[in-house]
Amino acid sequence: MAKAAEPDETADFERAISECGFGLFNVIILICALPCLTAMVFSASVISYVMPTAQCDLNLSVMDMGMLNAVTYAGMILSAIPWGFISDTMGRRSVLIIGGFVDGIFVLCSALSQNSIQLMIFKFFDGLIICGPFAVVVSYLAEFHGQKHRHYIMFFVGLIISIGAVTLPLIAYLLLPLHIYFKLGNMKFHTWQVFFAISAIPSFLSGLLHIFLPESPKFLMAQGYYNKALKSFQRIYAINKRKSRESYPIKTLIDAVPERMEEETVKRKCWRAKFIFFEGLKQLKPMWSCPYLGVAIHVYLLHFCQIMCVNSVRLWMPNIFATIHTLEVKGYSDRSMCAVLKHDTQLNFTKEEKNQECDIHHEPETYSDNIIVAAIGLIGYLVIFPLLSIQVIASHLLKISLLISTFLVGGLYFTNSSLSMLLVSAFYLTVMGICASTVISMTVVYFPTLMRTMVLLLIMTFGRLGSVAGNMLLPLFIKINCWAPFLWLFSLMMLAFLMSLFLKVNIKQALN
């Protein structure tokens, strides 16, 4: 417990935030962060649940489906660094508010789409926008917590993302089997568009809730606005301690940044953000030399391969489940993976069939499989992370997980029912999620403070590049032969496993 400060005592950020304690205010900002984190999950995954229903309505080819899965990640890649500038210029709170509302608008525009081109355009802008609030909300949460509680933030983020991954198929289970069809002028709307519109709720809710929250006190101090930061601390203290703001024991804040008495113009803020960015690049010079350069490239390539594999499976899984259930309902004896892929690639609709059958709906069981897969992933996440406190498990988890995943992704080729597909894919995605978290945890402790943010940004960028490349290449392999995509995924996983053998992993070491 922190020692009480004297009335006139000055304090740095860590001392000031520790005096605020942990209480109702912290619970409130965690609740407000929930829709933002959920919006990220929805943006990345919603299209994979829409495609089985919208395939006829939008006349989607296999290549169209791959592009739709990839286009959101393409937007995220392009906007990652610009959002860093904006958050350092405008502040965390402004990004969360404006980003939430703007993203919600683009998701609604996606719901209004009448063809695949419109949908691709709006999903690209969805990815372009949601990348900002998602990146900022993690910093925002960390900057409202002291050292005692800050390390739980990443666990909270991972937990909410896992819950969001369960929530989306649950909504699909309840809504997509329903028959909804109506017209507004010349525009036609089906169930999948209503599903899209509902997925915009977390984005709007995130923007709305953050209106009532203060700016990050750490950001204000870094900008030199100590009086504003002090008021923010006083507000947190009053809510957590149930006392008056005037009773907050810290009266003066200190930091390395000179105090600013007046607001800066936007032009001045942009100039200073640019200056800080280029000064930061100079401090990253050690990243381009030994020993960090080799490790960084190693990690980037490893993460590229594993995210390419995992999202090539995850984003196509709802469509594969829907096809398997369709074959089961129609009584086909051959429900192998080859039969599933052949059904999808040869699925064409004439004008007459489109007019009669384009209001396609699958049975709820189609989506219950996705709920089970996501739930197994959540359980696996809750089980494995406490075990990371054991040094032997933490040191060898990445290698073992990648080896197991290599055989699991190859095993997908041999599945011939929805049950076998469910079990193999669930364990594969769960283990791969653990792999990704292990790589990021290792990176956080290996690289020095001045490199850490940039390296993490590059890791996420390489992962998103893998998602784009994977979803563009998968349809091409499907067209070659039914076993080609699985041989490709198996080879990528084997490459990732071999790279992990030469990577020393120790997520328990002290921070550099």
C-alpha positions as CSV (number, residue, x, y, z in Angstrom):
1,M,0.0,0.0,0.0
2,A,1.4,3.4,-1.0
3,K,2.5,5.8,1.7
4,A,0.2,8.8,2.1
5,A,1.7,11.9,0.5
6,E,2.2,15.2,2.3
7,P,-0.2,18.0,1.2
8,D,2.5,20.0,-0.6
9,E,4.5,17.0,-1.9
10,T,5.2,16.7,-5.6
11,A,4.9,13.4,-7.3
12,D,5.6,11.7,-10.6
13,F,3.0,9.7,-12.6
14,E,3.5,6.4,-10.8
15,R,3.2,8.0,-7.4
16,A,0.2,10.1,-8.4
17,I,-1.7,7.2,-9.9
18,S,-1.0,4.9,-7.0
19,E,-2.5,7.5,-4.6
20,C,-5.8,7.1,-6.6
21,G,-6.0,3.4,-5.8
22,F,-8.0,0.8,-7.6
23,G,-11.8,1.1,-7.4
24,L,-15.0,2.0,-9.2
25,F,-13.3,4.3,-11.7
26,N,-11.0,1.5,-12.9
27,V,-14.0,-0.8,-13.3
28,I,-15.8,1.9,-15.3
29,I,-13.0,2.4,-17.8
30,L,-12.6,-1.4,-18.2
31,I,-16.3,-1.7,-19.0
32,C,-16.0,1.2,-21.4
33,A,-13.1,-0.5,-23.2
34,L,-15.1,-3.6,-23.7
35,P,-17.1,-2.4,-26.7
36,C,-14.0,-1.1,-28.4
37,L,-12.2,-4.4,-28.1
38,T,-15.3,-6.2,-29.2
39,A,-15.6,-3.9,-32.3
40,M,-12.1,-5.0,-33.4
41,V,-13.1,-8.7,-33.2
42,F,-16.4,-8.0,-35.1
43,S,-14.6,-6.0,-37.8
44,A,-12.0,-8.7,-38.4
45,S,-14.4,-11.6,-38.4
46,V,-18.0,-10.5,-39.3
47,I,-17.5,-11.0,-43.0
48,S,-16.7,-14.7,-42.6
49,Y,-20.1,-15.3,-41.0
50,V,-21.9,-13.2,-43.7
51,M,-20.4,-15.0,-46.7
52,P,-22.3,-18.3,-46.5
53,T,-25.6,-16.3,-46.5
54,A,-24.6,-13.5,-48.9
55,Q,-22.7,-15.7,-51.4
56,C,-25.7,-15.9,-53.8
57,D,-27.0,-12.4,-53.2
58,L,-23.6,-10.8,-54.0
59,N,-22.7,-13.5,-56.6
60,L,-19.4,-14.1,-54.8
61,S,-16.7,-16.2,-56.4
62,V,-14.0,-18.0,-54.4
63,M,-11.6,-15.2,-55.2
64,D,-14.2,-12.6,-54.1
65,M,-14.5,-14.4,-50.8
66,G,-10.7,-14.3,-50.3
67,M,-10.6,-10.6,-51.1
68,L,-13.4,-9.8,-48.7
69,N,-11.6,-11.7,-45.9
70,A,-8.3,-9.8,-46.7
71,V,-9.5,-6.3,-47.3
72,T,-10.1,-5.4,-43.7
73,Y,-6.6,-6.3,-42.7
74,A,-5.3,-4.3,-45.7
75,G,-6.9,-1.2,-44.2
76,M,-5.4,-2.0,-40.8
77,I,-1.9,-2.2,-42.3
78,L,-2.1,1.1,-44.1
79,S,-3.4,3.0,-41.0
80,A,-1.2,1.6,-38.2
81,I,1.5,4.3,-38.3
82,P,-0.8,7.3,-39.1
83,W,-3.0,6.4,-36.1
84,G,0.2,6.6,-34.0
85,F,0.7,10.2,-35.1
86,I,-2.9,11.1,-34.5
87,S,-3.1,9.6,-31.0
88,D,0.1,11.4,-30.0
89,T,-1.3,14.7,-31.4
90,M,-5.0,14.6,-30.5
91,G,-4.9,12.4,-27.5
92,R,-6.2,9.0,-26.5
93,R,-9.7,10.1,-25.7
94,S,-10.3,11.9,-29.0
95,V,-9.2,8.9,-31.0
96,L,-11.5,6.6,-29.1
97,I,-14.5,8.9,-29.5
98,I,-14.1,10.0,-33.1
99,G,-12.7,6.6,-34.2
100,G,-15.7,4.8,-32.6
101,F,-18.3,6.9,-34.3
102,V,-16.6,6.9,-37.7
103,D,-16.0,3.2,-37.7
104,G,-19.7,2.6,-36.8
105,I,-20.7,4.7,-39.8
106,F,-18.5,2.6,-42.2
107,V,-19.9,-0.6,-40.7
108,L,-23.4,0.7,-41.3
109,C,-22.4,1.6,-44.9
110,S,-21.2,-2.1,-45.3
111,A,-24.7,-3.1,-44.2
112,L,-26.2,-0.9,-47.0
113,S,-23.9,-2.5,-49.7
114,Q,-25.8,-3.8,-52.7
115,N,-22.8,-5.6,-54.4
116,S,-19.4,-7.0,-53.6
117,I,-17.4,-4.0,-54.7
118,Q,-19.3,-1.7,-52.4
119,L,-18.8,-4.1,-49.5
120,M,-15.1,-4.4,-50.2
121,I,-14.7,-0.6,-50.2
122,F,-16.5,-0.1,-46.9
123,K,-14.8,-3.0,-45.2
124,F,-11.4,-1.6,-46.2
125,F,-12.3,1.7,-44.5
126,D,-13.7,-0.2,-41.6
127,G,-10.2,-1.8,-41.1
128,L,-8.6,1.6,-41.8
129,I,-10.5,3.2,-38.9
130,I,-10.9,0.5,-36.3
131,C,-7.1,0.0,-36.1
132,G,-6.8,3.4,-34.3
133,P,-9.2,2.9,-31.4
134,F,-8.0,-0.7,-30.9
135,A,-4.3,0.3,-30.6
136,V,-5.1,3.4,-28.4
137,V,-7.5,1.6,-26.0
138,V,-4.6,-0.6,-24.7
139,S,-2.4,2.4,-24.0
140,Y,-5.4,4.2,-22.5
141,L,-6.1,1.4,-20.1
142,A,-2.4,1.0,-19.1
143,E,-2.2,4.8,-18.4
144,F,-5.0,4.7,-15.8
145,H,-3.4,1.9,-13.8
146,G,-0.3,1.8,-11.6
147,Q,2.5,-0.8,-11.6
148,K,0.6,-3.0,-9.2
149,H,-2.3,-3.6,-11.6
150,R,-0.9,-2.7,-15.1
151,H,0.3,-6.2,-15.9
152,Y,-3.3,-7.5,-15.8
153,I,-4.3,-5.2,-18.7
154,M,-3.0,-7.5,-21.4
155,F,-4.8,-10.4,-19.8
156,F,-8.0,-8.4,-19.7
157,V,-7.6,-7.4,-23.4
158,G,-7.0,-11.1,-24.4
159,L,-10.0,-12.2,-22.3
160,I,-12.3,-9.7,-23.9
161,I,-11.2,-10.5,-27.4
162,S,-11.9,-14.2,-26.6
163,I,-15.3,-13.3,-25.3
164,G,-16.0,-11.2,-28.4
165,A,-15.0,-14.2,-30.5
166,V,-17.7,-16.2,-28.8
167,T,-20.3,-13.4,-29.0
168,L,-20.2,-13.0,-32.8
169,P,-21.1,-16.6,-33.7
170,L,-23.8,-16.4,-30.9
171,I,-25.4,-13.4,-32.6
172,A,-25.1,-15.3,-36.0
173,Y,-26.8,-18.3,-34.4
174,L,-29.7,-16.2,-33.2
175,L,-30.1,-14.0,-36.3
176,L,-28.8,-15.4,-39.5
177,P,-31.2,-18.4,-39.7
178,L,-34.2,-15.9,-39.7
179,H,-35.8,-14.9,-43.0
180,I,-35.6,-11.1,-43.2
181,Y,-36.2,-9.3,-46.5
182,F,-37.4,-5.8,-47.2
183,K,-36.9,-2.9,-49.7
184,L,-36.2,0.8,-49.3
185,G,-36.6,2.4,-52.7
186,N,-34.3,0.5,-55.1
187,M,-32.2,-1.1,-52.3
188,K,-32.8,-4.6,-51.2
189,F,-32.0,-5.8,-47.7
190,H,-31.6,-9.4,-46.4
191,T,-30.8,-10.9,-43.0
192,W,-27.0,-10.7,-43.5
193,Q,-27.3,-6.9,-43.9
194,V,-29.2,-6.7,-40.6
195,F,-26.5,-8.8,-39.0
196,F,-23.9,-6.3,-40.3
197,A,-25.9,-3.4,-38.9
198,I,-26.0,-5.0,-35.5
199,S,-22.2,-5.5,-35.6
200,A,-21.9,-1.6,-35.7
201,I,-23.3,-1.3,-32.2
202,P,-20.0,-1.9,-30.3
203,S,-18.2,0.9,-32.4
204,F,-21.0,3.5,-31.7
205,L,-21.1,2.4,-28.0
206,S,-17.4,2.8,-27.6
207,G,-17.4,6.3,-29.1
208,L,-20.4,7.3,-26.8
209,L,-19.0,5.9,-23.6
210,H,-15.6,7.5,-23.9
211,I,-17.2,11.0,-24.1
212,F,-17.8,10.7,-20.4
213,L,-14.2,9.7,-19.5
214,P,-11.2,12.0,-19.0
215,E,-8.1,12.2,-21.1
216,S,-5.2,9.9,-20.0
217,P,-3.3,11.8,-17.3
218,K,-0.1,10.2,-18.5
219,F,-0.7,11.7,-22.0
220,L,-1.5,15.1,-20.5
221,M,1.8,15.0,-18.4
222,A,3.7,14.0,-21.5
223,Q,2.3,17.0,-23.3
224,G,3.2,19.3,-20.4
225,Y,-0.4,19.9,-19.2
226,Y,0.1,19.3,-15.5
227,N,-2.9,21.2,-14.3
228,K,-5.3,19.2,-16.5
229,A,-3.5,16.0,-15.5
230,L,-3.9,16.9,-11.8
231,K,-7.6,17.4,-12.3
232,S,-7.8,14.0,-14.0
233,F,-6.1,12.4,-11.0
234,Q,-8.4,14.2,-8.6
235,R,-11.4,12.9,-10.5
236,I,-10.1,9.3,-10.3
237,Y,-9.3,9.7,-6.6
238,A,-12.7,11.1,-5.7
239,I,-14.6,8.2,-7.5
240,N,-12.3,5.4,-6.1
241,K,-12.0,6.7,-2.5
242,R,-15.5,8.3,-2.2
243,K,-13.8,11.5,-1.0
244,S,-13.7,15.1,-2.3
245,R,-11.4,16.1,-5.1
246,E,-9.7,18.6,-2.8
247,S,-8.6,15.9,-0.4
248,Y,-6.3,14.3,-3.1
249,P,-2.9,14.4,-1.4
250,I,-0.8,15.3,-4.5
251,K,-0.7,19.0,-5.2
252,T,2.1,19.2,-7.8
253,L,3.1,16.9,-10.6
254,I,6.6,16.5,-12.0
255,D,7.9,15.1,-15.3
256,A,10.7,15.7,-17.7
257,V,8.5,17.8,-20.0
258,P,8.2,21.5,-19.4
259,E,4.8,22.8,-18.3
260,R,2.6,24.4,-20.9
261,M,0.2,27.1,-19.7
262,E,-1.7,27.5,-23.0
263,E,-3.2,25.2,-25.5
264,E,-1.2,24.5,-28.6
265,T,-2.6,24.9,-32.1
266,V,-3.2,21.8,-34.2
267,K,-0.4,22.8,-36.5
268,R,2.0,23.1,-33.6
269,K,0.9,19.7,-32.3
270,C,1.4,18.1,-35.7
271,W,4.9,19.6,-35.9
272,R,5.9,18.4,-32.5
273,A,4.5,14.9,-33.1
274,K,6.6,14.8,-36.3
275,F,9.7,15.9,-34.4
276,I,9.2,13.4,-31.7
277,F,8.6,10.6,-34.3
278,F,11.9,11.3,-36.1
279,E,13.8,11.6,-32.8
280,G,12.3,8.2,-31.8
281,L,13.6,6.8,-35.1
282,K,17.1,7.9,-34.2
283,Q,16.8,6.0,-30.9
284,L,15.8,2.9,-32.8
285,K,19.2,2.7,-34.5
286,P,20.3,-0.3,-32.3
287,M,17.4,-2.3,-33.8
288,W,19.3,-2.4,-37.1
289,S,22.4,-4.0,-35.5
290,C,23.3,-7.1,-33.6
291,P,21.9,-8.8,-31.6
292,Y,18.5,-7.2,-32.2
293,L,18.3,-7.2,-36.0
294,G,18.5,-11.0,-36.4
295,V,16.0,-11.7,-33.6
296,A,13.6,-9.0,-35.0
297,I,13.6,-10.5,-38.5
298,H,13.3,-13.9,-37.1
299,V,10.2,-13.0,-35.1
300,Y,8.6,-11.0,-38.0
301,L,8.9,-14.0,-40.3
302,L,7.7,-16.4,-37.7
303,H,4.7,-14.3,-36.9
304,F,4.0,-13.7,-40.6
305,C,3.8,-17.5,-41.2
306,Q,1.7,-18.4,-38.2
307,I,-0.8,-15.6,-38.6
308,M,-1.1,-16.4,-42.4
309,C,-1.9,-20.0,-41.4
310,V,-4.3,-19.3,-38.6
311,N,-6.4,-16.6,-40.3
312,S,-6.5,-18.7,-43.6
313,V,-8.3,-21.3,-41.5
314,R,-10.3,-19.1,-39.0
315,L,-11.8,-16.7,-41.6
316,W,-12.9,-19.6,-43.9
317,M,-14.2,-21.8,-41.1
318,P,-17.8,-20.5,-41.0
319,N,-18.2,-21.1,-44.7
320,I,-16.7,-24.6,-44.5
321,F,-19.1,-25.5,-41.6
322,A,-22.0,-24.2,-43.6
323,T,-21.1,-26.3,-46.6
324,I,-20.6,-29.4,-44.5
325,H,-24.0,-29.0,-43.0
326,T,-25.5,-28.4,-46.4
327,L,-24.0,-31.7,-47.7
328,E,-25.3,-33.5,-44.6
329,V,-28.8,-32.2,-45.0
330,K,-28.8,-33.1,-48.7
331,G,-27.7,-36.6,-47.8
332,Y,-24.4,-36.7,-49.6
333,S,-22.3,-39.6,-48.5
334,D,-19.0,-37.9,-49.5
335,R,-18.5,-35.1,-47.0
336,S,-14.7,-35.0,-47.2
337,M,-12.8,-31.8,-47.4
338,C,-12.4,-32.3,-51.2
339,A,-16.2,-32.5,-51.5
340,V,-16.6,-29.3,-49.5
341,L,-14.2,-27.3,-51.5
342,K,-15.6,-28.7,-54.8
343,H,-19.1,-27.6,-53.8
344,D,-17.9,-24.1,-53.0
345,T,-15.9,-23.6,-56.2
346,Q,-18.6,-25.0,-58.5
347,L,-21.5,-23.1,-56.8
348,N,-23.1,-20.9,-59.5
349,F,-26.6,-19.5,-59.7
350,T,-28.6,-18.7,-62.8
351,K,-30.8,-15.6,-62.9
352,E,-33.9,-17.7,-62.3
353,E,-32.2,-19.4,-59.3
354,K,-31.0,-16.1,-57.9
355,N,-34.5,-14.6,-58.0
356,Q,-35.9,-17.6,-56.1
357,E,-33.0,-18.8,-53.8
358,C,-30.9,-15.8,-52.9
359,D,-32.5,-15.4,-49.6
360,I,-30.3,-18.2,-48.3
361,H,-30.4,-19.3,-44.6
362,H,-28.5,-22.1,-42.8
363,E,-29.7,-24.0,-39.8
364,P,-28.7,-22.7,-36.4
365,E,-26.5,-25.8,-36.0
366,T,-24.2,-24.3,-38.7
367,Y,-23.3,-21.4,-36.3
368,S,-23.3,-23.5,-33.1
369,D,-20.2,-25.2,-34.3
370,N,-18.4,-21.8,-34.5
371,I,-19.7,-20.9,-31.0
372,I,-18.1,-24.2,-29.7
373,V,-14.8,-23.5,-31.4
374,A,-14.6,-20.0,-30.0
375,A,-15.6,-21.3,-26.5
376,I,-12.9,-23.9,-26.6
377,G,-10.4,-21.2,-27.5
378,L,-11.6,-19.1,-24.5
379,I,-11.2,-22.1,-22.1
380,G,-7.8,-22.9,-23.5
381,Y,-6.7,-19.3,-23.0
382,L,-7.9,-19.3,-19.3
383,V,-6.2,-22.7,-18.7
384,I,-2.8,-22.1,-20.3
385,F,-1.9,-18.6,-19.1
386,P,-1.6,-19.5,-15.4
387,L,0.7,-22.3,-16.4
388,L,3.1,-19.8,-17.9
389,S,4.4,-19.1,-14.4
390,I,6.2,-22.5,-14.7
391,Q,9.6,-21.8,-16.2
392,V,9.9,-25.1,-18.1
393,I,6.4,-24.6,-19.8
394,A,7.1,-21.0,-20.6
395,S,10.5,-21.8,-22.3
396,H,9.2,-24.6,-24.5
397,L,5.6,-23.7,-25.1
398,L,6.1,-22.1,-28.5
399,K,8.1,-25.0,-30.0
400,I,5.7,-27.6,-28.7
401,S,2.6,-25.6,-29.8
402,L,3.9,-25.0,-33.3
403,L,4.8,-28.7,-33.7
404,I,1.3,-29.8,-32.6
405,S,-0.3,-27.2,-34.8
406,T,1.6,-28.4,-37.8
407,F,0.0,-31.8,-37.6
408,L,-3.4,-30.4,-36.7
409,V,-3.5,-28.1,-39.8
410,G,-2.6,-31.1,-41.9
411,G,-5.2,-33.2,-40.2
412,L,-7.9,-30.8,-41.5
413,Y,-7.6,-32.4,-44.9
414,F,-8.8,-35.7,-43.5
415,T,-11.9,-34.4,-41.7
416,N,-15.2,-35.8,-43.2
417,S,-17.9,-34.5,-40.9
418,S,-18.8,-31.4,-39.0
419,L,-17.8,-33.0,-35.7
420,S,-14.3,-34.0,-36.8
421,M,-13.9,-30.5,-38.5
422,L,-15.1,-28.9,-35.2
423,L,-12.6,-30.8,-33.0
424,V,-9.5,-30.4,-35.2
425,S,-10.1,-26.7,-36.0
426,A,-11.0,-25.8,-32.4
427,F,-7.7,-27.3,-31.1
428,Y,-5.7,-25.9,-33.9
429,L,-7.0,-22.3,-33.4
430,T,-6.6,-22.6,-29.6
431,V,-3.0,-23.7,-29.8
432,M,-2.2,-21.1,-32.5
433,G,-3.7,-18.3,-30.3
434,I,-1.3,-19.4,-27.5
435,C,1.6,-19.3,-30.0
436,A,0.8,-15.7,-31.0
437,S,0.5,-14.6,-27.4
438,T,3.8,-16.3,-26.6
439,V,5.7,-14.6,-29.4
440,I,4.3,-11.1,-28.3
441,S,5.1,-11.8,-24.6
442,M,8.7,-12.8,-25.5
443,T,9.1,-9.7,-27.7
444,V,8.0,-7.4,-24.9
445,V,10.7,-8.6,-22.5
446,Y,13.5,-9.1,-25.0
447,F,13.7,-5.7,-26.7
448,P,14.6,-2.6,-24.8
449,T,12.0,0.1,-23.9
450,L,12.9,2.5,-26.8
451,M,12.5,-0.3,-29.4
452,R,9.5,-2.1,-27.8
453,T,6.6,-0.2,-29.3
454,M,8.0,-0.1,-32.8
455,V,8.9,-3.8,-32.8
456,L,5.4,-4.7,-31.6
457,L,3.9,-2.5,-34.3
458,L,6.0,-4.2,-36.9
459,I,5.1,-7.6,-35.5
460,M,1.4,-6.8,-35.8
461,T,1.9,-5.4,-39.3
462,F,3.7,-8.5,-40.5
463,G,0.8,-10.6,-39.0
464,R,-1.8,-8.6,-40.9
465,L,0.3,-8.9,-44.1
466,G,0.2,-12.6,-43.5
467,S,-3.6,-12.4,-43.2
468,V,-3.9,-10.5,-46.4
469,A,-1.5,-12.8,-48.3
470,G,-3.1,-16.0,-46.9
471,N,-6.6,-15.1,-47.9
472,M,-5.5,-14.0,-51.4
473,L,-3.4,-17.2,-51.9
474,L,-5.9,-19.7,-50.4
475,P,-8.5,-19.4,-53.3
476,L,-5.7,-20.0,-55.8
477,F,-4.6,-23.2,-54.1
478,I,-8.2,-24.3,-53.8
479,K,-8.5,-24.0,-57.6
480,I,-5.4,-26.1,-58.2
481,N,-6.5,-29.1,-56.2
482,C,-8.3,-29.9,-53.0
483,W,-5.1,-31.1,-51.2
484,A,-3.0,-28.1,-52.4
485,P,-4.1,-25.6,-49.7
486,F,-3.5,-28.1,-46.9
487,L,-0.1,-29.0,-48.2
488,W,0.7,-25.2,-48.4
489,L,-0.5,-24.6,-44.8
490,F,1.3,-27.7,-43.5
491,S,4.5,-26.4,-45.2
492,L,4.1,-23.0,-43.7
493,M,3.6,-24.4,-40.2
494,M,6.6,-26.6,-40.5
495,L,8.7,-23.6,-41.5
496,A,7.4,-21.7,-38.5
497,F,8.3,-24.7,-36.2
498,L,11.8,-24.9,-37.6
499,M,12.3,-21.1,-37.1
500,S,11.1,-21.5,-33.5
501,L,13.9,-24.1,-32.8
502,F,16.5,-21.3,-33.2
503,L,14.6,-18.7,-31.1
504,K,15.3,-18.5,-27.4
505,V,12.0,-17.8,-25.6
506,N,12.0,-16.7,-22.0
507,I,8.9,-14.6,-21.2
508,K,9.9,-14.5,-17.5
509,Q,13.1,-12.5,-17.9
510,A,13.4,-9.0,-16.6
511,L,12.5,-6.0,-18.9
512,N,15.4,-4.5,-20.8
